């Protein structure tokens, strides 16, 4: 059976290009627009995925072909030095693999942000995508039985994100570096990418959790250790060290604690932290963390409705 290439959006700075993906044993024809049980079947199939380790893959870039192999979970990650890259914005890249006497070629895209001042890093579940992470059974029900068109974003979150994406820019082609970093697994990439497209959220790079390969893993989706989020946020901030960052999260899991750690390590780099309130009341421990961040000269906003966050962004001059 011919292996399948799944590519993700990559990113570049002045010295390095990073592109990534998985090699899968077979492709399931996921249809995220089916109703009820058929949607549930599609979602569950995502967690029965089979990957291929140590498989040869080739990156085609700037008239060069660069060879590597997949890791044990079928993931590949090309980190290559850039010599002459002069373009900015979203650009194409190609990865291929060989199977018998065939070459399978797949096209992806990566961003090299135009020179600017701002980077935005956002969580996904309960930050812009209503997921009910606090309620395990409701979260699972929605994931299984609500298709991509039935899932909802919070009111006013899209105009806020669009304003952040274009803040300080003079043309529609130029956008700020935008990352969605989540404890959701790579299994859900195509679903989340389609959801963000449908809802006109900014095109962004996704950095998700290691792929899972069993049905039992489905019920643990988005749970467990969140250290990978901290490491990925830290990596992005180090990758674009001259940007000022806005961190977007919620109080349903560990975002405030992770963001506090980031702010302490990068005391001049993070300029604002936004935390969405997911319950009826604000959490005292979150209030305490945000007060501590204010003492580090980080602007904070603990909000229920995105209209409050928009007003806050305007008041501190991030957006107009």
C-alpha positions in Angstrom: 0.0 0.0 0.0 1.4 3.4 -1.0 2.5 5.5 1.9 0.8 8.9 2.4 2.6 12.2 3.1 0.9 14.6 5.5 2.6 18.0 5.5 2.2 20.8 8.0 2.8 24.5 7.6 6.5 25.5 8.2 8.2 28.6 9.2 11.5 30.4 8.6 13.7 33.2 9.9 16.7 34.8 8.3 19.0 31.8 8.9 16.8 28.7 9.1 13.8 26.9 7.5 11.7 24.4 9.5 9.2 22.2 7.7 7.5 19.0 9.1 5.0 16.3 8.6 4.2 12.6 9.0 4.4 9.5 6.7 1.3 7.5 7.2 0.7 3.8 6.2 -2.6 4.6 4.6 -5.0 7.4 4.1 -8.5 7.5 5.7 -10.9 9.5 3.7 -12.0 11.8 6.6 -15.1 13.7 6.0 -15.5 16.3 8.8 -18.8 17.5 7.4 -20.8 14.3 8.0 -23.5 14.2 10.6 -23.6 12.5 14.0 -22.4 8.9 13.9 -20.6 9.3 10.6 -18.7 12.2 12.0 -17.8 10.2 15.1 -16.5 7.4 12.9 -14.3 9.9 11.0 -12.9 11.3 14.2 -12.2 7.9 15.8 -10.4 6.8 12.6 -8.0 9.8 13.2 -6.8 8.0 16.3 -6.3 4.6 14.6 -3.7 6.1 12.3 -0.6 4.0 11.4 2.7 5.7 10.8 6.0 4.5 9.2 9.3 4.9 11.0 12.7 5.4 9.5 11.2 6.0 6.0 13.2 8.0 3.4 11.9 11.4 2.6 13.2 14.3 0.4 12.8 18.1 0.7 12.9 20.0 -2.6 14.0 23.5 -2.0 16.0 26.1 -3.9 17.1 23.6 -6.5 18.4 21.2 -3.8 17.1 17.9 -2.7 17.7 17.2 1.0 17.3 13.7 2.4 16.2 12.5 5.8 14.2 9.7 7.5 11.1 9.7 9.7 11.4 9.4 13.5 9.9 6.4 15.4 6.4 7.9 15.3 6.6 8.6 11.5 7.2 12.4 12.1 9.8 14.2 10.1 11.2 17.7 10.8 13.6 19.3 8.3 15.7 22.1 10.0 17.9 23.5 7.3 20.1 26.6 7.1 19.0 29.3 4.7 21.6 30.9 2.4 19.9 33.2 0.0 16.2 33.4 1.0 15.1 37.0 0.2 11.3 36.5 0.0 8.8 37.1 2.7 5.2 35.9 3.4 3.8 32.5 2.7 5.8 30.4 0.3 5.6 26.9 -1.1 7.8 23.9 -0.4 7.7 20.3 -1.7 8.5 17.0 0.0 8.7 13.6 -1.8 9.0 9.9 -1.0 9.8 6.9 -3.2 7.5 3.9 -3.3 8.5 1.0 -5.6 9.2 2.8 -8.9 6.9 5.8 -8.1 7.7 9.2 -6.6 5.0 10.7 -4.4 5.3 14.5 -4.3 3.4 16.7 -1.8 3.2 20.5 -1.6 3.1 22.5 1.6 3.6 26.1 2.6 5.8 28.0 5.1 6.0 31.5 6.3 8.9 33.9 6.6 7.2 36.9 8.2 7.8 40.3 6.8 10.0 42.3 9.1 7.8 43.6 11.9 7.4 44.0 15.6 4.7 41.5 16.7 4.2 37.8 17.1 1.1 36.1 18.3 0.9 32.7 20.0 -2.5 31.3 20.8 -3.9 28.2 22.4 -6.9 26.5 20.5 -9.4 24.7 22.8 -11.5 27.1 24.8 -9.4 30.0 23.6 -11.0 30.5 20.2 -12.7 27.1 19.6 -15.5 26.3 22.1 -14.5 22.8 23.4 -15.8 22.6 27.0 -12.4 21.2 28.2 -13.6 21.5 31.8 -16.4 18.9 31.2 -14.8 15.7 30.0 -18.0 14.0 28.8 -19.3 17.1 27.0 -15.9 17.7 25.4 -15.9 14.1 24.0 -19.5 14.3 22.9 -18.9 17.5 20.9 -15.7 16.2 19.4 -17.5 13.0 18.2 -20.9 14.3 17.2 -20.4 17.9 16.1 -18.9 18.2 12.6 -16.6 21.0 11.5 -19.4 23.3 10.4 -21.3 22.8 13.7 -18.4 23.7 16.0 -18.3 27.3 17.1 -15.8 30.1 17.9 -16.4 32.6 20.7 -18.1 35.8 19.7 -15.8 38.5 18.5 -12.7 36.3 18.6 -12.3 36.4 14.8 -12.1 40.2 14.5 -9.7 40.3 17.5 -7.4 37.8 15.9 -7.6 39.4 12.5 -6.7 42.8 14.0 -3.7 41.2 15.8 -2.6 39.5 12.6 -2.5 42.8 10.7 -1.4 45.1 13.5 1.3 47.5 12.4 1.0 46.3 8.8 0.3 48.6 5.8 -0.7 46.0 3.2 -3.0 43.0 3.3 -0.1 40.7 2.0 2.0 41.5 5.2 0.9 39.6 8.3 2.4 39.1 11.7 3.9 35.8 12.8 1.0 33.8 14.1 1.2 30.4 15.9 -1.5 28.0 17.2 0.2 25.9 19.9 -2.0 23.4 21.6 -2.2 20.2 23.6 -4.4 18.7 20.8 -2.5 16.0 18.9 -1.4 16.1 15.2 -4.2 13.6 14.6 -6.6 16.6 14.7 -4.5 18.9 12.4 -6.7 18.6 9.3 -9.9 19.2 11.4 -8.4 22.3 13.1 -6.9 23.7 9.9 -10.3 23.4 8.1 -12.1 24.9 11.1 -9.8 28.0 11.1 -10.3 28.3 7.4 -14.1 28.2 7.6 -14.1 30.7 10.4 -11.7 33.1 8.7 -9.2 33.0 11.5 -5.6 34.1 10.6 -3.6 31.6 8.6 -1.0 30.3 11.1 1.6 27.7 11.8 0.3 24.8 14.0 2.5 23.2 16.6 0.6 20.3 18.2 1.3 17.3 20.4 2.9 14.0 19.3 0.6 11.9 17.1 -1.5 9.2 18.9 -2.1 5.7 17.4 -4.9 4.1 19.3 -8.5 4.5 20.2 -7.8 4.6 23.9 -5.6 7.6 23.2 -8.6 9.4 21.8 -10.2 9.7 25.3 -6.9 11.3 26.6 -6.8 13.8 23.7 -5.6 17.2 24.9 -4.9 15.9 28.4 -1.8 14.8 30.3 1.5 16.7 30.4 1.5 20.2 28.9 5.3 20.6 29.0 5.4 20.2 25.2 3.4 23.5 24.9 6.0 25.3 27.1 8.9 23.9 25.0 7.2 24.9 21.7 6.4 28.4 22.9 9.9 28.8 24.1 11.2 27.6 20.8 9.1 30.1 18.8 10.2 33.0 21.0 13.9 32.0 20.6 13.4 31.5 16.8 12.1 35.0 16.3 13.9 36.8 19.2 13.4 40.4 18.0 9.6 40.2 18.1 7.3 41.3 20.9 4.8 38.6 21.8 1.1 38.5 22.6 0.1 35.2 24.3 -3.6 34.1 24.1 -4.9 31.3 26.3 -7.7 30.3 28.7 -8.1 29.3 32.3 -9.4 25.7 31.7 -6.0 24.1 31.9 -2.4 25.3 32.4 -2.0 28.3 30.1 -1.6 30.9 32.9 1.2 28.9 34.6 3.0 28.2 31.3 2.7 31.8 30.2 4.1 33.0 33.6 7.1 30.8 33.1 7.7 32.2 29.6 7.4 35.8 30.8 10.0 35.1 33.5 12.4 33.7 31.0 11.8 36.4 28.4 11.2 39.5 30.6 11.4 42.1 27.7 9.8 39.9 25.0 6.2 39.2 26.0 4.2 42.4 26.1 0.7 41.1 26.7 -1.1 38.0 28.1 -4.8 37.3 27.4 -6.6 34.7 29.4 -10.2 33.7 28.6 -12.5 33.0 31.6 -14.2 29.7 30.9 -16.3 29.3 34.0 -18.9 31.4 35.8 -16.2 33.1 38.0 -12.6 34.1 37.7 -10.1 31.8 39.3 -8.2 33.2 42.2 -5.0 31.4 41.3 -5.2 32.9 37.8 -5.8 36.4 39.2 -2.7 35.9 41.3 -0.5 34.9 38.4 -1.7 37.8 36.2 -1.0 40.3 39.0 2.5 38.9 39.2 2.9 39.4 35.5 1.8 43.0 35.8 4.7 43.5 38.2 6.9 42.4 35.3 5.4 45.1 33.1 3.3 42.6 31.1 -0.1 43.9 30.1 -2.8 41.4 31.2 -6.4 40.9 30.4 -8.6 38.2 32.1 -11.8 38.4 30.1 -15.1 36.6 29.5 -16.0 38.2 26.2 -13.6 38.9 23.3 -15.0 42.4 23.1 -13.2 43.1 26.4 -10.0 41.8 24.9 -10.4 43.9 21.8 -10.9 47.0 23.9 -7.9 46.2 26.0 -5.7 45.7 22.9 -6.8 49.1 21.7 -6.1 50.7 25.1 -2.5 49.5 25.1 -2.0 50.4 21.5 -1.5 46.9 20.0 -4.4 47.4 17.6 -6.2 50.4 16.3 
